[in-house]
Amino acid sequence: MKAGHRNLITDVAGLRVGNAEDATLRSGTTVLTADRPFAAAVHVMGGAPGTRDTELLAPDKLVQEIDAIFLSGGSAFGLAAGDGVMEGLRAAGRGFAVGDMRVPIVPGAIVFDLLNGGEKGWDRNPYPALGRAAWQRADADFAIGSAGAGTGAMTGRLKGGLGSASAVLECSITVGALVVVNALGSATIGDGRAFWAAPWEIGDEFGGLGMAGRFDPQHEPLPEKRLGEATTIAIVATDATLDKAGLQRLATVAHDGMARALVPSHTPYDGDLIFAVSTGGRELPDPQVTPFQLGHAAATTLARAIARGVYAARPAPGDLQRCWSELQDTAG
């Protein structure tokens, strides 16, 4: 298994990602879309999720394909980003056909970033405009770190961010991950710079430090963020042909990657969830073995994406937390 050309979720052919952010607001929105509708599912493990239209993704529901997924800051206000994405899709003639009407199907999820130091005293909800702008900017290349929905993200210890990574299996199937890291837990070990995700790092994609130091397995962490302020939301994607049931299983297994990269994760105060999508470009070489391999790839790729999101975060005036890059001269 190796990283794709971009080491982004858009190494899955046909997928595009767009970011829009507001530095004063210290928040933003990220949108995943594709050249054509795609299959999707979701699995929630956190105790405090914030979502839109995720019930449609259950295997027994009518809609089999969607047009986009949005990840947004703004807590419940950020769910309105989906309105802007729908406006853009409708203007482009996209959507689920109902008679002579088309209704864009745009599930999404949010993170809590309302207390990160940004100006939140708006008169009009800014997230519909951010959603539409993010959709309009969707491309194969996009920024990670302090961008889009990761603009104002924080973790238990360091500034969070938007992360992405990809992997290409020996059978040529591609798996990608996109994640907003805004966790109660920490992506790094103890007080050092090494990442929990180090065993799955490819090259030096987040510093190449390995598993430096040792963490006391009897340590019982306490929340460093206030309760209700945390969530990590992600998308894993593949070009393998999977139906909604197969994608739900992929999303479920991918949560292993979140647990490997964030300690602790899936707490009662996080809204951790994962969407899984398929563009359906490649048939499974082996219906028995390939889903097993896809699950492993999704988990390890998501772990890498989480570390990359924290690794790529950049300082900004008024930050309430340090960035990983600022630890280089202060911690070993």
C-alpha positions as CSV (number, residue, x, y, z in Angstrom):
1,M,0.0,0.0,0.0
2,K,1.3,3.4,-0.9
3,A,0.0,7.0,-0.9
4,G,-1.7,8.3,-4.0
5,H,-0.3,11.0,-6.2
6,R,-1.7,13.9,-4.2
7,N,-2.0,12.1,-0.9
8,L,-5.5,13.6,-0.7
9,I,-9.0,12.1,-0.8
10,T,-9.2,13.4,-4.4
11,D,-6.9,10.6,-5.5
12,V,-10.2,8.7,-5.7
13,A,-10.9,9.6,-9.3
14,G,-13.9,11.9,-9.8
15,L,-14.0,13.4,-6.4
16,R,-13.4,17.1,-5.7
17,V,-13.1,19.1,-2.5
18,G,-13.7,22.8,-1.9
19,N,-12.9,25.0,1.1
20,A,-14.3,28.4,2.2
21,E,-13.4,30.1,5.4
22,D,-13.6,33.5,7.2
23,A,-10.6,34.5,9.2
24,T,-12.6,37.0,11.3
25,L,-15.2,34.4,12.1
26,R,-12.4,31.8,12.6
27,S,-14.5,29.1,11.0
28,G,-15.4,27.7,7.6
29,T,-16.9,24.9,5.5
30,T,-15.5,22.1,3.4
31,V,-17.5,20.3,0.7
32,L,-16.9,17.0,-1.0
33,T,-18.6,16.5,-4.3
34,A,-18.1,14.5,-7.5
35,D,-18.6,14.6,-11.2
36,R,-21.8,12.6,-10.8
37,P,-23.9,11.3,-7.9
38,F,-22.3,8.8,-5.7
39,A,-23.3,6.2,-3.0
40,A,-22.7,7.0,0.6
41,A,-23.4,5.8,4.2
42,V,-22.5,7.0,7.7
43,H,-21.7,5.6,11.1
44,V,-21.8,7.6,14.4
45,M,-19.8,6.7,17.5
46,G,-19.6,10.0,19.3
47,G,-22.1,10.9,22.0
48,A,-22.9,14.4,20.7
49,P,-23.3,14.5,16.9
50,G,-24.6,17.3,14.8
51,T,-25.9,16.2,11.4
52,R,-28.2,16.9,8.5
53,D,-30.0,14.3,6.3
54,T,-27.9,11.4,7.5
55,E,-31.0,9.2,7.9
56,L,-31.2,9.1,4.1
57,L,-28.0,7.2,4.0
58,A,-29.3,4.1,5.8
59,P,-29.3,1.0,3.5
60,D,-33.1,0.7,3.7
61,K,-33.8,4.2,2.6
62,L,-35.0,5.2,-0.9
63,V,-32.2,7.5,-2.0
64,Q,-29.3,5.5,-3.3
65,E,-26.9,8.3,-4.4
66,I,-26.1,11.8,-3.2
67,D,-24.6,14.9,-4.7
68,A,-22.3,16.2,-2.0
69,I,-21.3,16.0,1.6
70,F,-20.4,19.1,3.7
71,L,-18.3,19.3,6.9
72,S,-18.6,22.6,8.7
73,G,-17.7,24.6,11.7
74,G,-20.4,26.7,13.5
75,S,-22.1,24.0,15.6
76,A,-25.8,23.8,14.8
77,F,-25.6,27.1,12.9
78,G,-23.1,25.4,10.5
79,L,-25.8,22.9,9.4
80,A,-27.1,25.8,7.2
81,A,-24.0,25.4,5.1
82,G,-26.0,22.6,3.4
83,D,-28.5,25.3,2.1
84,G,-25.7,27.0,0.2
85,V,-24.4,23.7,-1.2
86,M,-27.9,22.9,-2.4
87,E,-28.3,26.3,-4.1
88,G,-25.1,25.7,-6.0
89,L,-26.1,22.2,-7.1
90,R,-29.6,23.3,-8.1
91,A,-28.1,26.0,-10.2
92,A,-26.0,23.4,-11.9
93,G,-29.0,21.2,-12.6
94,R,-28.0,18.5,-10.1
95,G,-30.3,16.6,-7.8
96,F,-32.7,13.7,-7.2
97,A,-35.4,13.8,-9.8
98,V,-38.9,14.2,-8.6
99,G,-41.2,14.8,-11.5
100,D,-39.8,17.8,-13.3
101,M,-38.0,19.0,-10.2
102,R,-34.5,18.1,-8.9
103,V,-33.7,18.1,-5.2
104,P,-30.0,18.0,-4.4
105,I,-29.2,15.5,-1.7
106,V,-26.5,17.0,0.6
107,P,-25.9,15.3,4.0
108,G,-23.5,16.9,6.4
109,A,-22.0,17.2,9.8
110,I,-20.7,20.0,12.0
111,V,-18.0,20.7,14.7
112,F,-18.3,23.1,17.6
113,D,-15.9,26.0,17.1
114,L,-18.0,28.8,18.6
115,L,-15.6,29.5,21.5
116,N,-12.3,29.6,19.6
117,G,-11.7,33.4,19.7
118,G,-13.4,34.3,16.4
119,E,-16.1,37.0,16.0
120,K,-19.4,35.2,16.2
121,G,-21.8,38.2,16.7
122,W,-23.3,38.0,13.2
123,D,-26.7,39.4,12.2
124,R,-27.1,36.9,9.5
125,N,-26.0,33.3,9.6
126,P,-22.7,33.2,7.4
127,Y,-22.7,29.5,6.8
128,P,-25.1,29.3,3.7
129,A,-22.7,31.6,1.9
130,L,-19.7,29.6,3.0
131,G,-21.3,26.4,1.9
132,R,-22.0,27.7,-1.6
133,A,-18.5,29.2,-1.9
134,A,-16.9,25.9,-0.9
135,W,-19.0,24.0,-3.4
136,Q,-18.0,26.4,-6.2
137,R,-14.3,26.1,-5.3
138,A,-14.4,22.3,-5.4
139,D,-11.3,20.9,-7.2
140,A,-8.9,18.0,-7.1
141,D,-6.3,20.1,-5.3
142,F,-7.2,21.8,-2.0
143,A,-5.5,23.0,1.2
144,I,-5.3,21.1,4.5
145,G,-4.5,22.3,8.0
146,S,-6.1,25.7,8.8
147,A,-8.5,25.7,5.9
148,G,-12.2,25.2,5.3
149,A,-14.0,23.5,8.2
150,G,-10.6,23.1,10.0
151,T,-10.0,26.8,10.2
152,G,-10.9,27.2,13.8
153,A,-10.6,23.6,15.0
154,M,-8.9,22.7,18.3
155,T,-7.9,19.5,20.1
156,G,-7.3,18.7,23.7
157,R,-3.7,20.1,23.4
158,L,-3.0,21.7,20.1
159,K,-4.7,23.5,17.3
160,G,-6.6,21.1,15.1
161,G,-7.3,21.3,11.4
162,L,-8.5,19.8,8.1
163,G,-6.6,16.6,7.2
164,S,-6.6,14.3,4.2
165,A,-4.6,11.3,3.0
166,S,-4.9,8.5,0.4
167,A,-3.7,5.0,-0.2
168,V,-3.5,2.8,-3.3
169,L,-3.8,-1.0,-2.7
170,E,-1.9,-3.6,-4.6
171,C,-5.1,-4.4,-6.5
172,S,-5.1,-0.7,-7.7
173,I,-8.2,0.3,-5.7
174,T,-7.8,3.7,-4.1
175,V,-8.9,4.8,-0.6
176,G,-9.0,8.3,0.7
177,A,-9.9,10.2,3.8
178,L,-10.9,13.7,4.7
179,V,-11.3,14.8,8.3
180,V,-11.9,17.8,10.6
181,V,-9.9,17.3,13.7
182,N,-11.6,19.1,16.6
183,A,-11.3,16.4,19.2
184,L,-11.5,16.3,23.0
185,G,-8.5,14.0,22.9
186,S,-4.9,14.6,21.6
187,A,-3.3,13.6,18.3
188,T,0.2,13.7,19.9
189,I,1.7,11.6,22.7
190,G,2.2,13.2,26.0
191,D,4.0,16.5,25.9
192,G,6.0,15.6,22.8
193,R,5.7,16.1,19.1
194,A,5.2,12.4,18.0
195,F,1.8,11.4,16.7
196,W,-0.3,8.4,17.9
197,A,-0.7,7.6,14.2
198,A,3.0,7.2,13.6
199,P,2.9,3.4,13.0
200,W,0.9,4.0,9.8
201,E,2.8,7.0,8.5
202,I,3.9,6.9,4.9
203,G,7.2,8.7,4.3
204,D,7.5,11.9,6.4
205,E,4.0,13.0,5.8
206,F,3.6,14.3,9.3
207,G,7.2,14.7,10.5
208,G,8.6,11.2,10.4
209,L,9.2,11.2,14.2
210,G,8.1,7.6,14.8
211,M,6.7,6.5,18.2
212,A,9.0,8.7,20.3
213,G,8.7,8.6,24.0
214,R,6.4,6.4,26.1
215,F,2.8,7.0,27.3
216,D,1.7,5.6,30.7
217,P,-1.0,3.0,29.9
218,Q,-2.5,3.6,33.4
219,H,-2.9,7.3,32.8
220,E,-6.5,8.4,33.0
221,P,-6.9,11.5,30.9
222,L,-9.2,14.3,31.9
223,P,-10.9,16.6,29.3
224,E,-8.9,19.7,28.6
225,K,-11.6,21.3,26.5
226,R,-15.0,22.1,28.0
227,L,-17.6,19.4,27.6
228,G,-19.6,19.8,24.4
229,E,-16.9,21.6,22.4
230,A,-15.4,18.6,20.7
231,T,-16.0,16.5,17.6
232,T,-14.0,14.8,14.9
233,I,-15.9,14.3,11.6
234,A,-14.6,12.5,8.6
235,I,-15.2,11.0,5.1
236,V,-13.6,7.9,3.8
237,A,-13.9,7.3,0.1
238,T,-13.0,4.6,-2.4
239,D,-13.4,3.9,-6.1
240,A,-14.3,0.3,-5.3
241,T,-17.9,-0.6,-6.1
242,L,-19.8,-0.8,-2.8
243,D,-23.5,-0.5,-2.0
244,K,-24.8,1.4,1.0
245,A,-24.6,-1.6,3.2
246,G,-21.0,-2.2,2.3
247,L,-20.2,1.5,2.8
248,Q,-21.8,1.5,6.2
249,R,-19.5,-1.4,7.2
250,L,-16.5,0.6,5.8
251,A,-17.4,3.6,7.8
252,T,-17.8,1.5,10.9
253,V,-14.3,-0.1,10.5
254,A,-12.8,3.3,9.7
255,H,-13.5,4.4,13.3
256,D,-10.5,2.2,14.3
257,G,-8.4,4.8,12.6
258,M,-9.9,7.6,14.7
259,A,-9.1,5.6,17.9
260,R,-5.6,5.0,16.7
261,A,-4.9,8.7,16.1
262,L,-6.7,10.4,18.9
263,V,-6.5,9.6,22.6
264,P,-9.1,9.5,23.9
265,S,-11.7,9.3,21.1
266,H,-15.4,8.5,20.8
267,T,-16.1,10.1,24.2
268,P,-19.6,11.0,25.4
269,Y,-18.7,14.7,24.6
270,D,-17.4,14.2,21.1
271,G,-19.8,13.9,18.1
272,D,-17.4,11.6,16.2
273,L,-18.8,10.3,12.9
274,I,-17.6,9.0,9.6
275,F,-19.2,9.1,6.2
276,A,-18.1,6.5,3.6
277,V,-18.5,7.1,-0.2
278,S,-18.0,5.1,-3.3
279,T,-17.6,6.4,-6.9
280,G,-18.0,2.9,-8.2
281,G,-15.2,3.0,-10.7
282,R,-13.7,-0.5,-9.9
283,E,-15.2,-3.9,-9.2
284,L,-13.9,-5.8,-6.2
285,P,-11.2,-8.2,-7.4
286,D,-12.2,-10.6,-4.6
287,P,-15.6,-10.2,-2.9
288,Q,-14.3,-12.0,0.2
289,V,-10.8,-10.6,0.6
290,T,-11.0,-7.1,-0.8
291,P,-13.6,-5.7,1.7
292,F,-11.3,-6.8,4.5
293,Q,-8.4,-5.0,2.8
294,L,-10.5,-1.9,2.3
295,G,-11.4,-1.7,5.9
296,H,-7.8,-1.8,7.0
297,A,-6.9,0.8,4.4
298,A,-9.7,3.1,5.4
299,A,-8.7,3.0,9.1
300,T,-5.0,3.5,8.5
301,T,-5.6,6.3,6.0
302,L,-7.9,8.1,8.3
303,A,-5.4,7.9,11.1
304,R,-2.8,9.4,8.8
305,A,-5.2,12.1,7.7
306,I,-5.9,13.1,11.3
307,A,-2.2,13.5,12.0
308,R,-1.7,15.5,8.8
309,G,-4.5,17.9,9.8
310,V,-2.8,18.7,13.1
311,Y,0.6,18.7,11.5
312,A,-0.4,21.2,8.8
313,A,-2.2,23.7,11.1
314,R,-0.7,27.2,11.0
315,P,-0.6,30.0,13.6
316,A,-3.0,32.9,13.3
317,P,-3.4,36.1,15.4
318,G,-5.6,35.4,18.5
319,D,-5.1,31.6,18.6
320,L,-6.1,30.0,21.9
321,Q,-3.8,27.0,21.3
322,R,-0.3,26.5,19.8
323,C,0.2,24.7,16.5
324,W,2.3,21.6,16.2
325,S,4.9,23.6,14.2
326,E,5.4,25.8,17.2
327,L,6.4,22.8,19.4
328,Q,9.6,22.2,17.3
329,D,11.9,24.3,19.4
330,T,10.1,23.8,22.7
331,A,9.4,20.0,23.0
332,G,11.3,16.9,22.2
